[in-house]
Amino acid sequence: MKTRHLAAIARVLLGLIFVVMGLNGFLNFIPQPSTPMPARALAFLGALAGTGYLVAVASAIQVVAGALLMANRWVPLALALLAPIIVNIVLLHLFLAPALIGPAIVVFLLEVYLAWAYRAAFGPMLAMRAVPDAD
């Protein structure tokens, strides 16, 4: 399988995951997992949900970025938008709910692979010293 096909599969899969999970934030159609979430993780998520942040911001970004990935439009932007969300998902599971970390690792690996596949687009953003464009 050629690399571009693997990148396309990873892109669509990551996009689908975030569209579904983002829509679930709005519509709540996925049942809760049978493995109970630890109390500290529930408290953390409850605090975020209570502010409206999870639905108003995080879920909306997930749906938009996931749709961009699936449509193959502005992929580097979509990956950049999802990166802090994915880091927070991994850290939440790593520190507060390690038994449930499996899906978080899959999403993290997809993000890292796609960031590598689109690395040329991230080069200028990662420059140690940048100079603003002259008008």
N, C-alpha and C positions, 0 to 999 in steps of 0.2 A: 504494500500500500504506500502510495506516495505521501510525502510529508504534507502537501497541501490538502489532501483528503483527510488526513488525521487531524490537521488543524481545523478543517471545516466541521468535522464530527465533534471535536472538543468544543468548538465555538457554539454550535447549535445546542449541544447538550447543556453547556453552562447557561446559555440563554434561556433554554426551556426550564431549567431548574429555577432560575431567578424570576421568570415570568410567573410560574406556578406559585412559588413561595411568596412573591410580592402580592399576587392576587389573593392568596390565602390570608395575607395580612388585612386586606379589605373585606373579604367575604367569609373567611373562617370556615372553609369547606373540608379541610383535612382534619381527621380525628386526631386527638392527642395520642402520643405514643404510649404503648403499654408499660414501658420502662418509666418509672416515676422520675421526674426532674428533681434534683436535690433542692432543699429549701433555700439555700443561698442563691442558686440560679433563678429560682422562681421569684425571689425577692428582687433581684436585679432586673429581670425582665418585667416584673410588675411595676417597678419604678419607671422604666422606660415607657411602658404601655400607658401608665397613668398620666404621663405628660402629653401623650398624643404623638410623640416623636416616632414611635415604631410605625404607625400607620401613615401619618402625614408626610414623613420624610423618607424613612428607610424603605418602606414598602413601595412608595412611588418611584424612588430611584431604582429599586430592584426591577420593577416592571418595565420602566423605560430602558434601562441598560440591557436587560435581558432581551427585550424586543429589538434593540439595536444589534445585539450579537446575532440573533436569529435572522435578521434581515441583511446581515453583512454590511452594515452602514456604521461609520464612525466607530469601528471596533476598538481602536486604541483609547478613544474617549470612554467608551463603555467599560473597558477593562480598568481604566483609571478611576471611574466612578465606583466600581464594585470593589476595588482593592481594600479600602478602609472597612467596608462592610464585612468582607471576608476575613480580614485580620481580627475584627471584633468577634465574629462567629467562632473562629478558631480559639481565640483567647478565652472566650466565655466557656467553651467546652473544656479547654485545657485546665483552667483553674477552678471552674465551678461545677462542671458536669462531665468528667472525663469518660464515663461509661458510654456516653452518647457521641463521642468525637468522630466516629467513622465517616458519616456523611460530610462533616466539616473538612476532613482531610481530603476527601474526593474533590470537593469544590476548590479547596486550596491548590491541589495539584493541577486541576484544570486551569485555574487562573495563572499559575506559574508557567505552565506549558505554553499557554496562549501569549503571555507576556514575552516569553522567549521567542515564540514564533513571529511576533510582531515587534521584535526588539528594535528594528531600524526606526520605527515610529517614535520610540521612547528615547532614542539617543540624544536629541537636542534638549529634552526635558531633564536629562541626567547630567548635563554639562556642569562641571565644577564652578566655572565662572561664565556667566552669561552677560551679554551686552545688549541693551535695548536697541531696537531698530531706530535708525536716524530718520527723522521726518524730512 
